[in-house]
Structures are given as structure tokens and as C-alpha cells.
Amino acid sequence: MTISIGNDHAGTDYKFAIVEYLTSKGYTVNNYGTDSNDSVDYPDFVHPVAQDVNDNKVDFGILICGSANGVAMTANKYQNVRAGICWINEITELTRQHNNANIICIPARFTAIPQAIKMVSTFLETKFEGGRHQKRVDKIPASC
């Protein structure tokens, strides 16, 4: 499985820990995030991840910033992206089961690194339930 990951300055330590976890599990990781804690503009690191997911070049994406709102807003501009903000494991599970999210957005200022790693694990292991949820997911993309 291949994962693209991106982060701004608030998520650098999280990104390093998540990448270490993913590679230890045998995942291939495309790192588009900053490796510094110096202030950067989050959209610059979101677009490559969202483009990979949108174009089916990867299986999933991971985005990390302070609140996760900016990265989610940016990623969700892409037609085939369903980016969900996850701050607890139960939300993570539901965003996969009910919304078929393909990018997890983690708020670094509101989670701990071990919690973020657990959410990533849950995100990657949880299957979309389909069924009644599929018709709703089909209505998400704008048709303009």
C-alpha cells in the first residue's frame, strides 16, 4: 500500500512519527511535508497529497496541521478526494465506514502523537461499509 503524507510546521514531529510507523509496517510513503518547524503555507504541502489521491496514484493520504481545518478545506477542493478531520479514534473509524474518506486530516494541536498513530492505523485498516452509505458518498462531488 502506498500513502502520501503532507504537513505544515505544526505537524512535523507527527509526520516523522507516522512515517516511521508506516514504514515499519511495510507501507510505501511519499513525503510531501515540511521537515522543519519554520512557518510555511499549508496548501503548498496539501496539493501534492490531494493530487496523488485524486489521480489514484496512492491508496490513501494523510495531512497534518494545527487544527486540520485548512488542510481539509484545501484537499476537499479535489473532485475525487474525501478528506475527513479526525481527532479521536471513533471519528476516524466512522469517517472510513460511512464516508469512505481517502485522506485523514489530523489536528496536531488537539491530539497526541500516539493517538495520531492509532488513528492512522484505524484509518488504514477500516473498510467502507458501502450499502446505504454509498448513495450518500456518490452525492458528495460537485457536478459543476
C-alpha positions in Angstrom: 0.0 0.0 0.0 1.2 3.5 -0.8 0.4 6.5 1.3 1.1 10.2 0.6 1.7 12.4 3.6 1.9 16.2 4.0 2.2 18.6 6.9 2.9 22.1 7.8 5.1 23.3 10.6 2.6 22.3 13.3 2.7 18.7 12.2 6.4 18.0 11.6 7.0 15.8 14.7 3.8 14.0 14.0 4.8 13.3 10.4 8.1 11.9 11.4 6.5 9.5 13.9 3.7 8.5 11.5 6.2 7.8 8.6 8.4 5.7 11.0 5.3 3.7 12.0 4.1 3.3 8.4 7.5 2.2 7.0 7.9 -0.3 9.9 4.6 -1.9 8.7 5.9 -2.1 5.1 3.9 0.8 3.6 5.5 2.9 0.9 5.3 6.6 1.9 5.5 9.7 -0.4 6.6 12.6 1.9 5.4 15.9 0.7 5.5 17.6 4.1 7.9 20.1 5.5 10.7 18.7 7.6 11.1 21.9 9.6 9.2 23.7 12.3 9.6 27.0 10.5 6.3 28.6 9.4 5.1 27.5 6.0 1.9 27.8 4.0 -0.1 24.5 4.4 -1.7 24.5 0.9 1.8 24.0 -0.6 2.0 20.6 1.2 -1.6 19.6 0.7 -1.9 19.9 -3.1 0.6 17.1 -3.9 -1.1 14.7 -1.5 -4.6 15.6 -2.7 -3.4 15.3 -6.3 -2.0 11.8 -5.7 -5.2 10.7 -4.1 -7.4 12.4 -6.7 -5.5 10.6 -9.5 -5.4 7.2 -7.8 -1.6 7.3 -7.6 -1.8 6.2 -3.9 -4.2 4.3 -1.7 -4.6 7.0 0.9 -3.4 10.4 2.1 -2.5 11.8 5.5 -2.5 15.5 6.2 -1.4 17.2 9.4 -1.7 20.8 10.6 -2.6 22.7 13.8 -6.4 22.4 13.6 -6.7 20.2 10.4 -9.3 22.6 9.1 -7.1 24.3 6.5 -5.7 21.1 5.1 -9.1 19.5 4.9 -10.6 22.5 3.1 -7.8 22.5 0.6 -7.8 18.8 0.0 -11.6 18.7 -0.4 -11.4 21.0 -3.4 -10.3 18.0 -5.5 -13.2 16.1 -7.2 -12.2 12.6 -6.0 -11.0 13.5 -2.5 -12.9 12.9 0.7 -10.8 14.3 3.5 -12.1 14.0 7.0 -10.9 15.7 10.1 -10.2 13.1 12.8 -9.4 13.9 16.5 -10.5 10.7 18.2 -10.4 7.1 17.1 -14.2 6.7 16.9 -14.5 9.6 14.4 -11.6 8.0 12.4 -13.5 4.7 12.2 -16.8 6.4 11.1 -15.1 8.6 8.5 -13.9 5.4 6.8 -17.0 3.2 7.4 -19.7 5.8 6.5 -17.9 8.4 4.3 -15.2 6.3 2.5 -12.7 9.0 3.4 -9.5 8.7 1.5 -7.5 11.3 3.4 -7.2 11.6 7.1 -6.6 15.1 8.4 -5.1 15.2 11.9 -5.1 18.3 14.2 -1.7 18.3 15.8 -2.6 20.9 18.4 -5.5 18.8 19.6 -4.1 15.2 19.6 -1.0 13.5 20.9 1.4 11.6 18.7 0.5 8.1 20.0 -3.2 9.0 19.5 -2.4 10.2 15.9 -0.6 6.9 15.1 -3.5 4.9 16.4 -5.9 6.9 14.3 -3.7 6.3 11.2 -3.7 2.6 11.9 -7.5 2.6 12.3 -8.0 4.7 9.2 -5.9 2.3 7.1 -7.5 -0.9 8.5 -11.2 0.2 8.5 -13.3 -0.7 5.5 -16.0 1.3 3.9 -19.4 -0.3 4.7 -21.0 0.7 1.3 -24.7 -0.1 1.2 -26.8 2.8 2.3 -23.7 4.9 2.7 -22.7 4.5 -1.0 -25.5 6.6 -2.4 -24.6 9.4 0.0 -20.9 9.3 -0.9 -22.0 9.4 -4.6 -23.7 12.7 -3.9 -20.6 14.4 -2.5 -18.7 15.6 -5.6 -19.9 18.8 -7.2 -21.0 18.4 -10.7 -20.0 21.8 -12.0 
